[in-house]
Amino acid sequence: MIKEFIEHTLENLSDAGLLRALRKFVPDGSLLRGTIDGRRVVNFSSNSYLGLDNHPALKKAAIAALEKWPVGAGASRLITGTGPWVRELEEKISVWKKREAALYFGSGYAANVGIIAALADRNTDLFLDKYDHASIVDGAVLSRANLYRYRHADASDLERLLKQSKAPRRLVVTDTIFSMDGDIAPLEEIVALCKKHDALLIVDEAHAGGVYGKSGAGMMEEQGLVGAAFLDMGTFSKGLSVLGGYVAGDRAVIDYLVNHARSFIFTTATPPMVCAAASAAIDVVMSNEGARLRERLQRHITVLRTVVPTVTTPIVPIILGNIPATTMRYEMLLEKGILALPVRPPTVPEGTSRLRISLSAGHTEEEILLLCHAIVS
């Protein structure tokens, strides 16, 4: 029965144009260029917003750690202890985020699932933006909290729900930049509402880390809201081009998560070379070079805005609506050497299938102009 169910499900997905397949992509040094299924392309699907994926400082740090330390970690940190490579990284995160302490997870997904499930329970009302990342939603479901979804980026709808809450604890979780639409949450309003209604706020800076703020710490820094959230969460896999997730906040909260976040407790620790590369990425992001890369990325956004006026961040959705039109546009761009992968339901709502374009400081000016021409032609 299970085999028949699987085969039937795959047939239905294929008929609906929703069957996913793993494509063969071979980078040409950087993730921003390479071949997909043998065809040379400029990659506008990578989340390497600053183009650090081939940065010599990150590679040097990883190689040095590989030569000095073991290849792997052996077990979870509560079993084998915490190595100096991750202690250094967590200290650097806390300085970067201007918080008392930080905790590193193996991925951003693991961080969100672990944090939310550890902090919320049946006595918690949990409020999520409708477009929050899947990892936030999954963490909410695992927590067994009372879950409420407010309209996307709608602070007034959030307040309506907060006013109705009678729970002993209230927790609001929002992305700062939304992964599929590239728009920005109304953070000042959300911070004010959480104070007004005695709710704790967790912000997910996954797509803002490295890209916004004077030191690249994210959108909360960009908007002058450092320390305004209960916890700051983020990733190293996007703007910082490595791997892993983190959470930063008060020391007591971090100590609590060490004892209650199951995705931290029951996961083998991350290899030293990955932690070393992540640590080096923070150094680059906080440096003058990081500031120059952010300025370059903003110039690319300005250029693309001439053909897509709604662009505000490096994430640019070209919404085409139905699946066949989206697939056809993807193939057309591919013919022109542009890789902009299609995004379809259930990743996005029905009727909003799109191409999701990601800009990077690592793209050349010529490549941005090529993209602009391909979009309008």
Summary of the structure (lengths in Angstrom):
residues: 377
radius of gyration: 20.9
end to end distance: 49.2
largest distance: 59.8
contacts: 1310
relative contact order: 0.17
helix: 44%
strand: 18%
